[in-house]
């Protein structure tokens, strides 16, 4: 909360420093004898880049206010995932007993759905926690402003496959660039290392084949979810897609057996 207040208070300062950084960059490149057509392209790129980053900072502030007003929801997700996984056996027994009366043999697919959802939630919550913790420690060591806030945000964004790490890295790199381009480069390296660690070690060990969706299908599902339902669609696209896959496979198998 303290970091959030600091971020909102310093936002005009960050925007001003960002503008000054673009002014310095503009002066530096003009020292080189570049053709006029190249200068025109660079000037246009700098202008557009400054405007895009300024709008990003303003929208980030709006998002932070919205995010922390709903922070209880995000903290409930890992808690619910923990208790779901802890009581998995009892939950299955209750659901199987209930579903046997209503759906008969369809209770098999219900059990698979429960296993996929709880497994995904548990693995994703733990993965996001580890990523957020590693990034927070790294940003603190690099002395980046608002390190704890950015680490928490990066952990939350991490629940969005593929796109989450980029969303988490942008504010960290921008803040680091205010003091030093070398520090910004180290921040990029930090996010790259943590992302590779997650991809090669954390995700395979935690999630593995629990979801069973092809990477290209995951991207496609995320894009559709975001287009239809916004941020919530992006977050829940993968587990919903995995559940639909289980149901489709189950009934497709029944159709094939019926034909035989």
Secondary structure, DSSP 8 states (H G I E B T S, - for coil): -HHHHHHHHHHHHHHHHHHHHHHHHHHHHTTS---HHHHHHHHHHHHHHHHHHHHHHHHHHHHHHHHHHTHHHHHHHHHHHHHHHHTHHHHHHHHHHHHHHHHGGGHHHHHHHHHHHHHHHHHHHHHHHHHHHHHHHHHHHTT-TTHHHHHHHHHHHTTSTTTHHHHHHHHHHHHHHTT-HHHHHHHHHHHHHHHHHIIIIIHHHHTTTSS---HHHHHHHHHHHHHHHHHHHHHHHHHHHHHHHHHHHHHHHHHHHHH-
